[in-house]
């Protein structure tokens, strides 16, 4: 079901309470929107295995945190060596 346009963007209340600290904020709520208040703050976004450190810039405002910490690795195939 799509999110209604009349609803405000979702932000975890934990994020708003942690803004006053200077240390990086650990974040599990990947579905939270990035607000202008978060610019120049450092977040550690959980990707399912560990945390990825991310500094928020002005271009990221309006998107979600989960977009910047991929949960899956790209499949990279090795090139076969030719036999001589």
C-alpha positions as CSV (number, residue, x, y, z in Angstrom):
1,X,0.0,0.0,0.0
2,X,1.4,3.4,-1.0
3,X,2.0,6.1,1.5
4,X,-0.5,8.9,1.4
5,X,0.7,12.3,0.2
6,X,-1.1,14.1,3.0
7,X,0.9,12.3,5.7
8,X,4.2,13.8,6.9
9,X,7.4,11.8,6.3
10,X,8.2,9.1,8.8
11,X,11.2,9.8,11.2
12,X,12.0,7.6,14.1
13,X,11.6,9.6,17.4
14,X,15.0,8.1,18.5
15,X,16.8,10.1,15.8
16,X,15.3,13.4,17.0
17,X,16.3,12.8,20.6
18,X,19.9,11.9,19.6
19,X,20.5,15.1,17.6
20,X,22.0,17.0,20.5
21,X,25.0,14.6,20.8
22,X,28.2,15.1,18.8
23,X,29.1,11.4,18.5
24,X,27.9,9.3,15.5
25,X,24.3,8.1,15.8
26,X,23.7,4.4,15.4
27,X,20.6,3.9,13.2
28,X,18.6,0.7,12.6
29,X,15.5,2.6,11.2
30,X,16.4,2.5,7.5
31,X,12.9,3.6,6.5
32,X,13.3,7.1,8.2
33,X,13.5,10.1,5.9
34,X,16.5,12.4,6.0
35,X,15.5,15.9,7.3
36,X,17.3,19.2,6.9
37,X,18.1,19.0,10.6
38,X,20.4,16.0,9.9
39,X,22.8,17.9,7.4
40,X,26.4,17.7,8.5
41,X,25.7,15.0,11.1
42,X,27.3,11.6,11.1
43,X,25.2,8.5,11.2
44,X,26.1,4.8,11.3
45,X,23.4,3.0,9.2
46,X,22.9,-0.7,9.8
47,X,23.0,-2.9,6.7
48,X,22.1,-6.2,8.3
49,X,25.6,-7.2,9.1
50,X,27.4,-4.1,10.4
51,X,27.2,-0.3,10.4
52,X,28.2,1.9,7.5
53,X,29.4,5.4,8.5
54,X,27.7,8.2,6.5
55,X,27.9,12.0,6.7
56,X,24.7,13.6,5.6
57,X,24.9,16.2,2.8
58,X,22.3,18.6,1.4
59,X,21.7,16.5,-1.6
60,X,20.5,13.6,0.6
61,X,17.6,15.5,2.1
62,X,14.2,14.0,1.3
63,X,15.5,10.5,0.6
64,X,15.6,7.6,3.1
65,X,18.6,6.3,5.1
66,X,18.3,2.8,3.6
67,X,19.2,4.1,0.1
68,X,22.8,4.8,1.3
69,X,23.6,1.5,3.0
70,X,23.0,-1.4,0.6
71,X,22.1,-4.7,2.2
72,X,23.4,-7.0,-0.6
73,X,26.8,-7.2,-2.2
74,X,27.1,-7.0,-6.0
75,X,27.9,-10.4,-7.6
76,X,31.4,-10.1,-9.2
77,X,32.5,-12.9,-11.5
78,X,36.2,-13.6,-11.8
79,X,37.7,-13.6,-15.3
80,X,39.0,-17.1,-16.3
81,X,42.7,-17.4,-16.9
82,X,43.6,-18.7,-20.4
83,X,45.7,-21.9,-20.3
84,X,49.0,-21.8,-22.3
